[in-house]
Amino acid sequence: MTNVRSVAVLVGSLRKESLNRKMARALVDVAEGVLKLEIVEIGALALYNADLESNVPEAWGSFRDTVRRADAALFVTPEYNRTIPGLLKNAIDVGSRPYGKSVWSQKPAAVVSVSPGALGAFGANHCLRQSLVFLDMPAMQQPEAYIGGAEKLFDASGKLTSEPTRELLKKFVDAFGQWIERTLQR
């Protein structure tokens, strides 16, 4: 890679001790020097309502500007009822509107799903990928990242302690960096 690309990271959980937030921070750490990952907060976004487009909420405008400036997007999501959390879906909707002005279009993307369960939020990962197709976001296909048993991967301070998981994340980030370069050169 010739330069370090900026990546907007969206975390689909607001919980203070969220496993997904811990994983996003671990990704930021392993990406250093390869990608510049920035966690973009989505908790203050008002629910999408087209009526608000006439007087765009400040949080929407700031969010849209931040994502628009990024070279790519990385979604780190838990699974709620075999799909993505409403919080994350709302952020996707806010960024995709108004029609024709989506901040997502042609932005390379990747998904990491995280769960204490054995399946690693497989359902949410694939549900999100369906939305990425519609949003015209070329999503990295391989390697996939379904992180199960996540409650055992971090110490009390939230630092990743699993070396095999760190190695997986490093391979994922390296591949994502290559995916971003290939996609943006098209």
Secondary structure as the mmCIF struct_conf table of DSSP 4:
data_model
#
loop_
_struct_conf.conf_type_id
_struct_conf.id
_struct_conf.beg_label_comp_id
_struct_conf.beg_label_asym_id
_struct_conf.beg_label_seq_id
_struct_conf.end_label_comp_id
_struct_conf.end_label_asym_id
_struct_conf.end_label_seq_id
BEND BEND1 ASN A 3 ASN A 3
HELX_LH_PP_P HELX_LH_PP_P1 VAL A 4 VAL A 4
STRN STRN1 ARG A 5 VAL A 11
BEND BEND2 GLY A 12 GLY A 12
TURN_TY1_P TURN_TY1_P1 LYS A 16 GLU A 17
HELX_RH_AL_P HELX_RH_AL_P1 LEU A 19 ALA A 31
TURN_TY1_P TURN_TY1_P2 GLU A 32 VAL A 34
STRN STRN2 LEU A 35 ILE A 39
HELX_LH_PP_P HELX_LH_PP_P2 VAL A 40 GLU A 41
TURN_TY1_P TURN_TY1_P3 GLY A 43 ALA A 44
HELX_LH_PP_P HELX_LH_PP_P3 LEU A 45 TYR A 48
HELX_RH_3T_P HELX_RH_3T_P1 ALA A 50 ASN A 55
HELX_RH_AL_P HELX_RH_AL_P2 GLU A 58 ARG A 69
BEND BEND3 ALA A 70 ASP A 71
STRN STRN3 ALA A 72 THR A 77
STRN STRN4 TYR A 80 TYR A 80
TURN_TY1_P TURN_TY1_P4 ASN A 81 ARG A 82
STRN STRN5 THR A 83 THR A 83
HELX_RH_AL_P HELX_RH_AL_P3 GLY A 86 SER A 96
BEND BEND4 PRO A 98 PRO A 98
TURN_TY1_P TURN_TY1_P5 TYR A 99 GLY A 100
BEND BEND5 VAL A 103 VAL A 103
TURN_TY1_P TURN_TY1_P6 SER A 105 GLN A 106
STRN STRN6 ALA A 109 VAL A 114
BEND BEND6 PRO A 116 GLY A 117
TURN_TY1_P TURN_TY1_P7 ALA A 118 ALA A 121
HELX_RH_AL_P HELX_RH_AL_P4 PHE A 122 PHE A 134
TURN_TY1_P TURN_TY1_P8 LEU A 135 ASP A 136
STRN STRN7 ALA A 139 ALA A 139
BEND BEND7 GLN A 142 PRO A 143
STRN STRN8 TYR A 146 ILE A 147
BEND BEND8 GLY A 149 GLY A 149
HELX_RH_3T_P HELX_RH_3T_P2 ALA A 150 LYS A 152
BEND BEND9 LEU A 153 LEU A 153
STRN STRN9 PHE A 154 PHE A 154
TURN_TY1_P TURN_TY1_P9 ALA A 156 SER A 157
BEND BEND10 GLY A 158 GLY A 158
STRN STRN10 LEU A 160 LEU A 160
HELX_RH_AL_P HELX_RH_AL_P5 GLU A 163 LEU A 184
TURN_TY1_P TURN_TY1_P10 GLN A 185 GLN A 185
#
